[in-house]
Every structure is written in structure tokens, then in C-alpha cells.
Amino acid sequence: MEAVLDTQGLQAVGWRGFLDFNQLFSSFVALSLAIALGALIAFHPTTRRTVDTREEAELPKVHVMYALVGAVVGGMVLEYGIVVGFVVFGLGGLMRFRTDTASTRDTGRLIIVTLVGLICGLNLPHFAVLSTIFAWVLIYVFDGHPVCSLEVHEVPGGRVKSAAEAYRAGLTALGCTIISENKSFTKHRIDYVIRAPRNSSQVGLNAALQEHVPLDLRGEIDWEVE
């Protein structure tokens, strides 16, 4: 009987916390500040000048997502003590090194989802909802414009420079943001790292790009999308 009453009491406290607007506002400010400061460092102006791979282009997004993870962990430690923090970091390490995820970005999502479930289990519904909203918005903003690597090989001999100009103009006309461009004159190849427009598809971009580039400058295209 006492166990039932204790459980009901915890649930009552949790749902009263959900309706506590001061607590909601405090959590909102903490999560917002973490994301803002994380983005300030992740998107430092010097970062873009050194990007030459798709993985490096995606890394600032991962930094911001991990700033959110840190804020969520901090909120839980503040509420339940440092022991919970060690538990969370233990779970994060286990998922990072023992879970087969395609990228660091996917690992970040896996950690935040696990944290949301843990927060629900600790009876902090207001913090769980806010954390989910923040994560959802970040994923929508960051992944709405996917980063792609585009390799144009077998470019006609002696036409690499002209082909690069044609492909660059075509990508810009299609609304893509060119993050980096590398030309290999000996291999007759051009490598791009681009940020694609929202709601675009690889097939659609490929077809439209072929139309923008003259036939005598075209090469074979390979795409890789994060």
C-alpha cells in the first residue's frame, strides 16, 4: 500500500511540475542557452574555411546536438544528483561504442531519444516534452538541407576548369550551397561538398544538373548523401 501511495505521490509531483510555468520557463531558457552557445562555437567563421569533406561539414550540427544532450544531462543531475549523471554518461558511452549507427549524427539522436525516455521514467514530463521539441526543431532545421558529396569523374581531357565552372554555375542555379570544390587535373575529376536545397532529391538534382551542363563538358556523377 505504501509503495502504491509513494508512486502516486511521485506522479502527482511530476504532473504538477508539468504545469509549473516557472519551471517550464527555466528549462526552456537553459536549453535555449545551451543550443545558442553550442552553435556559437560550432559555426565559428573559421570552421567553414577548413571544410573539405562531407563529415566535416556535418560536424557543427553534431556539436549543437551534443550541447543539447549536455543541457539535458545537466538538468537531470540538478534534479536527481550526480549519480544520475554517471548513469547517463555510462549509457552514452555504451551506445557510442557498442551500437552500430551509421554516423556520429545518428549516435547523437540515439542518445537524445534514450535521455527523453529516461526523463519520462524519472517523472519529469515538462523536461521530457521540452527536450523532445528542441531536438525535433534542431533535426528539422539541420537535416532539411542535407550535405552531399558530389564526384564528377571522367571529365573530357583538358576541360576540367571549364567543366568545374559549368557545374558550379549549375549547382548554384539549382539552389545548392557549395561548401568546397576540389579539382584534379591529372585524374580529370572534380569533387564538391554541397548543401542541397530543402525537399530536393538526388535523382531530381542529377537530372537538372545534367541539363545545366553542356554535353561537351559533362562527366560521370557519383553522389553520396549523409
Secondary structure per residue as TSV (DSSP state, phi and psi in degrees):
chain	resnum	aa	ss	phi	psi
A	1	M	-	360.0	-44.7
A	2	E	H	-63.3	-38.1
A	3	A	H	-63.0	-40.3
A	4	V	H	-63.5	-43.7
A	5	L	H	-64.6	-40.8
A	6	D	H	-61.6	-43.7
A	7	T	H	-62.4	-44.2
A	8	Q	H	-63.8	-37.4
A	9	G	H	-65.0	-42.3
A	10	L	H	-62.4	-41.4
A	11	Q	H	-63.5	-39.8
A	12	A	H	-63.7	-42.1
A	13	V	H	-63.5	-42.6
A	14	G	H	-61.2	-46.5
A	15	W	H	-74.0	-27.7
A	16	R	H	-66.8	-36.3
A	17	G	H	-63.4	-33.7
A	18	F	H	-64.5	-30.6
A	19	L	T	-94.2	0.4
A	20	D	-	-83.0	101.1
A	21	F	H	-68.5	-28.7
A	22	N	H	-64.2	-41.8
A	23	Q	H	-69.0	-39.0
A	24	L	H	-61.0	-44.9
A	25	F	H	-65.7	-40.7
A	26	S	H	-62.0	-43.3
A	27	S	H	-65.1	-40.7
A	28	F	H	-60.9	-45.1
A	29	V	H	-64.0	-42.1
A	30	A	H	-63.1	-45.3
A	31	L	H	-67.7	-40.7
A	32	S	H	-63.1	-43.4
A	33	L	H	-63.6	-41.9
A	34	A	H	-61.4	-43.9
A	35	I	H	-66.8	-42.6
A	36	A	H	-63.5	-45.9
A	37	L	H	-69.4	-38.3
A	38	G	H	-62.2	-42.2
A	39	A	H	-67.0	-34.6
A	40	L	H	-59.9	-39.3
A	41	I	H	-81.6	-44.4
A	42	A	H	-62.5	-39.8
A	43	F	T	-101.9	36.5
A	44	H	-	-57.5	140.5
A	45	P	H	-56.2	-28.0
A	46	T	H	-77.4	-15.2
A	47	T	H	-65.3	-45.1
A	48	R	H	-64.0	-29.6
A	49	R	H	-69.1	-18.5
A	50	T	T	-105.1	3.0
A	51	V	-	-80.2	126.3
A	52	D	-	-140.2	5.7
A	53	T	S	-133.4	160.8
A	54	R	H	-64.2	-38.3
A	55	E	H	-62.6	-41.5
A	56	E	H	-67.2	-34.0
A	57	A	H	-67.6	-31.1
A	58	E	H	-82.6	-18.6
A	59	L	H	-60.4	-39.9
A	60	P	H	-57.9	-35.7
A	61	K	H	-63.5	-40.9
A	62	V	H	-63.4	-39.7
A	63	H	H	-59.6	-44.1
A	64	V	H	-65.5	-41.6
A	65	M	H	-63.7	-38.2
A	66	Y	H	-70.7	-29.3
A	67	A	H	-63.2	-39.5
A	68	L	H	-63.7	-43.1
A	69	V	H	-58.9	-43.7
A	70	G	H	-62.0	-39.7
A	71	A	H	-66.0	-39.9
A	72	V	H	-64.4	-44.6
A	73	V	H	-62.0	-42.7
A	74	G	H	-61.2	-40.3
A	75	G	H	-63.7	-38.4
A	76	M	H	-70.2	-39.2
A	77	V	H	-63.7	-41.6
A	78	L	H	-62.6	-35.1
A	79	E	H	-83.4	-37.7
A	80	Y	H	-122.5	-1.2
A	81	G	-	100.9	167.2
A	82	I	H	-68.3	-23.8
A	83	V	H	-60.2	-41.3
A	84	V	H	-62.1	-36.9
A	85	G	H	-60.2	-43.1
A	86	F	H	-64.6	-38.4
A	87	V	H	-60.8	-45.1
A	88	V	H	-64.7	-45.9
A	89	F	H	-65.9	-31.7
A	90	G	H	-64.0	-42.7
A	91	L	H	-63.5	-42.6
A	92	G	H	-61.7	-42.9
A	93	G	H	-64.7	-39.9
A	94	L	H	-62.6	-43.5
A	95	M	H	-69.6	-36.7
A	96	R	H	-65.9	-39.4
A	97	F	H	-106.1	-12.9
A	98	R	H	-117.5	-5.6
A	99	T	S	-107.3	133.2
A	100	D	-	-85.5	92.4
A	101	T	-	-110.3	152.8
A	102	A	S	-70.8	-28.1
A	103	S	S	-156.6	171.6
A	104	T	H	-63.0	-34.5
A	105	R	H	-60.7	-44.1
A	106	D	H	-66.0	-34.2
A	107	T	H	-63.9	-40.5
A	108	G	H	-60.4	-41.9
A	109	R	H	-65.1	-40.6
A	110	L	H	-62.1	-41.6
A	111	I	H	-65.6	-44.4
A	112	I	H	-66.7	-37.0
A	113	V	H	-64.2	-42.3
A	114	T	H	-63.6	-40.0
A	115	L	H	-63.5	-41.4
A	116	V	H	-60.9	-43.4
A	117	G	H	-62.6	-40.5
A	118	L	H	-65.3	-40.1
A	119	I	H	-62.8	-41.1
A	120	C	H	-61.5	-42.1
A	121	G	H	-65.1	-28.7
A	122	L	T	-85.3	5.7
A	123	N	T	65.7	46.8
A	124	L	-	-121.7	68.9
A	125	P	H	-61.7	-36.2
A	126	H	H	-64.8	-40.8
A	127	F	H	-70.9	-35.7
A	128	A	H	-64.0	-45.0
A	129	V	H	-65.5	-46.2
A	130	L	H	-62.5	-42.6
A	131	S	H	-62.9	-40.4
A	132	T	H	-65.1	-42.6
A	133	I	H	-61.8	-46.6
A	134	F	H	-62.3	-44.4
A	135	A	H	-63.5	-42.2
A	136	W	H	-62.0	-44.1
A	137	V	H	-65.2	-42.6
A	138	L	H	-62.4	-44.2
A	139	I	H	-62.9	-41.1
A	140	Y	H	-63.6	-43.4
A	141	V	H	-69.1	-47.5
A	142	F	H	-74.0	-43.1
A	143	D	H	-90.0	-0.9
A	144	G	T	-68.8	-25.5
A	145	H	S	-121.3	84.2
A	146	P	-	-64.7	146.4
A	147	V	E	-89.7	129.8
A	148	C	E	-125.5	149.9
A	149	S	E	-107.4	131.3
A	150	L	E	-122.1	120.4
A	151	E	E	-112.3	120.4
A	152	V	E	-107.3	108.6
A	153	H	E	-116.9	172.0
A	154	E	S	57.0	40.1
A	155	V	-	-69.3	139.4
A	156	P	-	-51.1	139.4
A	157	G	T	-56.2	134.2
A	158	G	T	75.2	5.1
A	159	R	-	-117.8	17.1
A	160	V	H	-62.1	-46.0
A	161	K	H	-62.6	-46.2
A	162	S	H	-65.5	-39.0
A	163	A	H	-64.9	-40.5
A	164	A	H	-61.0	-41.8
A	165	E	H	-64.3	-39.8
A	166	A	H	-67.8	-44.5
A	167	Y	H	-67.4	-37.7
A	168	R	H	-62.9	-44.7
A	169	A	H	-64.5	-40.1
A	170	G	H	-64.8	-43.5
A	171	L	H	-63.8	-41.5
A	172	T	H	-64.6	-41.0
A	173	A	H	-64.5	-28.6
A	174	L	T	-84.7	1.4
A	175	G	T	89.1	12.4
A	176	C	-	-83.8	147.0
A	177	T	E	-101.0	121.2
A	178	I	E	-85.6	117.0
A	179	I	E	-87.2	-42.4
A	180	S	E	-151.8	155.4
A	181	E	E	-141.8	127.0
A	182	N	E	-128.1	127.7
A	183	K	E	-108.8	136.5
A	184	S	E	-120.3	104.2
A	185	F	T	-73.1	-31.6
A	186	T	T	-74.5	-32.3
A	187	K	T	-95.9	0.0
A	188	H	T	53.7	51.1
A	189	R	E	-140.1	148.1
A	190	I	E	-128.9	131.6
A	191	D	E	-115.7	129.8
A	192	Y	E	-121.1	146.7
A	193	V	E	-117.2	119.2
A	194	I	E	-128.9	159.1
A	195	R	E	-109.1	116.5
A	196	A	-	-79.2	154.0
A	197	P	-	-68.3	158.3
A	198	R	T	-63.1	143.1
A	199	N	T	65.0	18.6
A	200	S	-	-89.7	159.7
A	201	S	-	-124.3	155.2
A	202	Q	H	-61.7	-42.4
A	203	V	H	-63.2	-45.3
A	204	G	H	-65.0	-42.9
A	205	L	H	-64.7	-39.7
A	206	N	H	-64.0	-45.2
A	207	A	H	-64.7	-43.8
A	208	A	H	-67.7	-36.5
A	209	L	H	-66.9	-37.7
A	210	Q	H	-63.3	-33.2
A	211	E	H	-70.4	-30.4
A	212	H	H	-80.0	-22.4
A	213	V	S	-101.0	128.4
A	214	P	-	-58.3	149.6
A	215	L	G	-58.8	-36.8
A	216	D	G	-76.4	-3.6
A	217	L	G	-114.1	-2.7
A	218	R	-	-74.5	146.2
A	219	G	-	-124.5	-174.8
A	220	E	E	-85.9	137.3
A	221	I	E	-110.9	132.3
A	222	D	E	-121.3	131.4
A	223	W	E	-109.7	150.0
A	224	E	E	-141.3	119.1
A	225	V	E	-111.7	136.7
A	226	E	-	-73.0	360.0
